[in-house]
Amino acid sequence: MRTGVIAKKVGMTRLFQEDGRHVPVTVLSLEDCQVVSHRTADRDGYFAVQLGAGEAKHKNVAKPQREQFAKADVGLKKQVAEFRVDGAEALVPVGATISAEHFIAGQMVDITGHTQGKGFAGAMKRWGFGGMRATHGVSISHRAHGSTGNRQDPGRVFKGKKMAGHMGDRQRTQQNLEIVRTDAERGLLFVKGSVPGAKNGWLLVRDSVKLRAPEGLPFPGAILEKKAPVADETPSVVEAAAEEAIVTEAVETDAPATEENKEG
């Protein structure tokens, strides 16, 4: 079992296949998804990888977390999550940045997120109740949920009764979603269909637990290599001035002696 990633939901669009068919996809962005720390069996009793994503402000991060990020040599993270792995060989090095190539096209994944909140909703909208009659003595109760229990026995409302209340904003996991395409340069994942959550919401993307992983998956993960800084071939102003002074001095030294120099 490999580690997953933390992604942000960008929105939905569609991609065209080679045969002309279009596929509705959800675009997920990996924003500096880096390994913050490890959980080991010797110290914690299990193996896991703790990831951080996004960029947080200094004032919004507690001091213990700031010290943890500094120890891992990563920036301040807005979102942190933990992913269980099989063993020590599945641990990604601390400080490594996970690339979008961690997943491959055609692979199935499980995505966890918080559904969109709907606020306080009635029984008809929340549970699909049919409501009461529009006539025959019913007034101002057309969308009511009706009776909620029995008489003196049991004399109470059973737990779990479907009634009006808060709707949405629940953690849900959608399984067996297909990865249509990946873009490592921009750090994007294109997932077929819709995923739970609103735009700019954070999601956890893992390998599917019900289906066998395809061959060719990078293990323990696809790490984004840091690009070495390219040296600027253009000389700076100071270097150019120093070089010009050296050339001028050399020209004056090699100049032929004049009559005034000879008389002196």
N, C-alpha and C positions, 0 to 999 in steps of 0.2 A: 504494500500500500504506500503510495507516494503522498507527498504533501500537496495541498491545494493552493489556491491563490486568492487574494483579495482584489476584487474588481469593482469598478464604479459603473452604474448603468447610465449610458449616454442617451439612448433612445432607440427607436425602431426605424428600419428602412428596408430595402429589398436589394437582393443581388441577382444578377442574371447568369444563368448557367450557360454552358457551351451549346446546348441544344435549344436555347432560346427561352426556356422556362425561367420564371422569376421565383425566388424563394424569399418569404418574409423573414427578416432576421432582427435580432436585438444586438446592438453594438455595446460591448463591454470594454472598458479601458483599464489597463494596468498602470497605475500611477506610482512609480517608484516602489514596487512591491519587493521589500527587502527582508532578509532574515534578521530578526532581532536577538533571539536567544534559542537555546535548546533545552529540552527536557529529557533527561537520561534515566535509565532504570536504576542506576546506583544511587542517584541523588533524589529522584522524584518517584521512582517506581514504575515509570513508563517512558516510552520514547515519543517525542513530539517536536514539531518545529513551530516556533512562534514568529509570525510575520507581522510587518507593519506596512501601511500604505498611506498615501496622501501626505500633504504638508500641513502641519499644525503651527499655530502661533505659540511663541514662547510663554505667554501669559496663560494659555489654555492647557498647559502640560504641567503636571505635578513634578516636584523635584525628584522623587524616586524614579519616575519614568524618564526624566531628562538624563539622569545618571545612567540609566540602563541603555538609552540610545547612544550616549557618548561612549560607553564601554564597547558597544557593538560598532562604533564608528559609522553611524547612520544619522540622518537628519531626524528632526522631530516628526513623529507620525501622528496622523489624525485618527487612524483606525488600526487596531491590533487584534489579531485572531490567532488561534492555536489549532494545529492540524496534527492528529495522531499519525504516526508512521510505524512500519513493522519493526524496524531495528536500527542499529547504529549506522548501517550502511546506507540507509535512506535519509540520513540527516544532511541537509544542504548547509554548506559552510556559513558561519555567521558573517553578516555584512554583504552577502551575495545578493544581487538583484535578479529576480526571476523574470525570464522573458516570456513573451506570448507564445513562443514555440514550445513551451512546456506541454501544450496540447497540440494535437494534429487534426487535420481535416478528416471528417467522418467519425471521429471519436464521440462517444456518449459521455455526458457529464451530469452531475447532480448539482443544482444551484439552490442555495439557501438565502433567503432575504425576508424582509418585513413587508407584508402586503400593504397596499394603500389604505389609509385610514378613511372611514366613511362617517365617523362621528356616531351620534345616537340615532339608531334606525329602528323603525317599527318592525313588527313580526312579519308583515307581508314582504318588505324589502329584504329583511335579514334572513328569513327562513323560507320565503316563498309561500306563505299561508294564502288561502283563497279569500279571506275576509268574510264578512257577514252579508246578509241580503241587502239589496238596494231598496227594498220595500217591505210590506207585511209587518209593520210595527217597528222596524229598526230605524233609529234616528241617532245621529252623531256617533255611531259606533260601527260604521261600515268597514273601517280598516282595523278594527280591534281584533285581538287574537282569541277572544272568547274565554271559555272556562279554563282555569289553570289547575283544578284539582277536584277532589270528591267532596263528600259531606263531612259529618263529624268524624268518620273513620276514613282516612288517617288524620284528617283535620290539619293538614299542612300541604305545602307545595313541595313536590319531590325535587331533589337536586338535579340539575341538568335540564330542567324544563325549558323548552324553546319559547322565549319571550322577547320582548323588545329590549334593546340594550346597545352597548358599544359594538360597532361593527368594523372589522378590518384591523390593520396595525397588529397583525399576529405573525410570528415567525413561521414561515412555511418553506418546505423543501420540494422543489419540482425535479423529478427524476427523469433520466434517460432523454436528455436534450442533446441534439446533435450539434457538433462544432462544424460549421460550414466552411469557414475560412479563418486564417490567422494573419496578422500583420505585425511582424516583429519590429519593424522600424518605428511604427507609431504606437506599438504596444496595444493592439486592438484584437479582440475576439469577436467573431460573428457567430451568434448562436441562433439556430433555427427556431422560429416561433417566439412566444412571449415568455418573460420570466417574472417572478414576483418582485414587487417593489415599484417605487416611483422613480422618475428621472433624478439623477445625481444621488441615488441611494447606493449603499454599499452592499455587495453580495459576496458570498463564499462559493467558489467554484472548485469542485472535487471530481476525481474520476468516479464513474458510475460504480455503485456497489453491487448492482444486480446483474451487470453484464461483464463479460471478460474483457480485459483491456486489450486493445489491438497491439500488434507487434510494431516495434520501432519507436515506442515511447521513450523519451530521454529519462535516464535514471541516474541519480536520484531526482534530477530536474534539469531544465534548460536554464543556464545562467547567462545573463547578459554581460558580455565582456566590456570592460571599460576601455574607451578609446584613448590611446596615448595622445597627449597634447602635441600638436604639430608646431614645430619651430618656425617662427616668423623669419623668412629670408630677407625681408626688408630691413636694412640697418636703421637703428634708432638715430635720433638727432645728435645725441652725445657721441655715438660711435662715428657718425659721419663727420662731425666737427674735429674729432681727434685724428681721424685718418687724413683729413685735409691739412691739418697742422703739420703732420709728419711729412706729407708730400712737399709742402712749401719749404720746410726746413731742409729737405734733401736737395731741392732745386737751388736754394741759396748757397749751399755748401759746394755744389759742383759748378757754380757759375765761374766763367773765366775772369782772371784778374784784370782790373781796369788800370789806367794810367795813374789815377789818384792812389790806388792801392800800392802800385809799384813805388811811387815817390815816398809814400809812408814807410 
